[in-house]
Amino acid sequence: MKLQAINLLNKQKINYKNEILAGLTVSMTMIPESLSFAILAGLSPLTGLYAAFLMGIVTAFLGGRPGMVSGGAGATVVVLIALAASHGVEYLFAAVALAGILQILVGAFKLGKFVRLIPQPVMYGFLNGLAIIIFMAQVKQFKIFENGAEVWMSGPALYIMAGLTALTIAIVLLLPKLTKAVPASLVAIIITFALVYFFQIDTKKVIDIASVSGSFPSFHIPQIPFTWETLQIIFPYAAVMAAVGLIESLLTLNMVDELTNTKGNANQESIAQGTANIVNGFFAGMGGCAMVAQSLVNIGAGGRTRLSAIIGALGILFVILVGGRVIEQIPMAALVGVMMMVAIGTFQWVSIRLVNKMPKSDILVGILVAAITVILHNLALAVLVGVILSALVFAWDNAKRIRARKSIDERGDKVYEIYGPLFFGSTTTFMEKFDILEDPAVVIIDFQESRVVDMSAIETLKKLTERYQEHNKQVIFRHLSPDCIRLLDQAKGFIEVNIDTDPTYKVMPKD
């Protein structure tokens, strides 16, 4: 019988066994990644572990998406490498705290919902690019340092590492077919660890990356001059980090929503991410955001509530304070195998099957977003470029759809029935529909199937009425929607239009 209880905070049942095991698995997979990114940024390994713990624990309690895992993500750390190299780690801590403030403002002003504007091809490209990054990061674990240089493994070392990785992948793949009582990834790590430990197999371990032992993070105000010049230095980095962190976090939130058929709160998550980064800045953490790979590990292992994320964060703290020597002996092959399977699961294989069914523009957007993500490791830029390109494609497609049906009414007036939105992209095509010289003295433009969208459209209507006036002809606008009339009212003084009052048809009662 499953041990279950009612979670009063989330009003959902908790399967304690699944949540605890999922949290332990998450902490196992997060440790080497946090260490690797901290070392990549030239920071102390403990800075990465502190970030994993602090991000995880704060967002677990305050976040808007139960089951999602946050930690010291590489996407945000990469942004700060240049700052740490040029001004030192204290400036990095200050930038992380400032990024947190910016993220809280996004949540407070309820701007998190705008992540919904990200089109599906951009999502596909983002996840596919991220999957490639995760996979390639694991491939790099097959390198070792010899004589101060990083070289690929060879001989027995390579065979052992590859064999243990293959064993881990096989367990992750096959165990769920036998039982789902325990997370396959956790079992794979334990079995591989046991083989290496009891048979004294010489292979690359977590200790070969860095030591994971330390003390509880202590309060620390960044040692920087609080001046305008300092703000000018750290603000650009903080702004980019805040954007990257929120984009990755909210995209991950959407992904977990789809996997669990539940709904998270984007604005609450933004505030939680910001709070966690502020805490990082004052407790010597490198900051971070939601982690796609670890969230997938958590969901795959059965984690659905805040408890699994809390257990994952506490597991990292336990490793820092007590269990460092044990975790340091875990073979990297076990963690590499688990993360490779996560990368394979993250990749949106359905996007390949849909290639022949998707518009070419959507395929181009997906490939471009994935390429920018992989090459530049800049998720914010990748998503921004994807959204802009998608918007331009949308505008171009709608610009081509504006049409005009022409007719003469019973009074001899020329009627143009407009179909499609009138906006900056369609104004040129719209103007080409009118025959000013040949039209009669009164021209009626019917917008029942159209909308006046922006200032470019108003400018176009102004030009059109002026051209007709030059030939002593009158233009009447009919069936304008309330929002179109409101837009024209706001432009009074810039454009004066003759709006026809729509006729009201009444049914005569029977005698």
DARA-V373862 format. One record per helix or strand. SS is the DSSP state (H for helix, E for strand). FROM is the first residue (numbers start at 1). TO is the last residue. Records with the same first field share a line. If there is no record, write none. Layout:
SS = FROM-TO ; FROM-TO
This chain:
E = 4-7 ; 12-15 ; 70-71 ; 143-146 ; 149-152 ; 205-205 ; 289-290 ; 331-331 ; 403-408 ; 414-419 ; 422-422 ; 442-449 ; 452-452 ; 474-478 ; 498-499
H = 16-40 ; 45-62 ; 74-87 ; 89-108 ; 112-117 ; 120-142 ; 155-178 ; 184-198 ; 206-208 ; 228-260 ; 266-282 ; 292-300 ; 306-327 ; 332-346 ; 350-353 ; 360-376 ; 379-399 ; 427-431 ; 455-470 ; 482-490
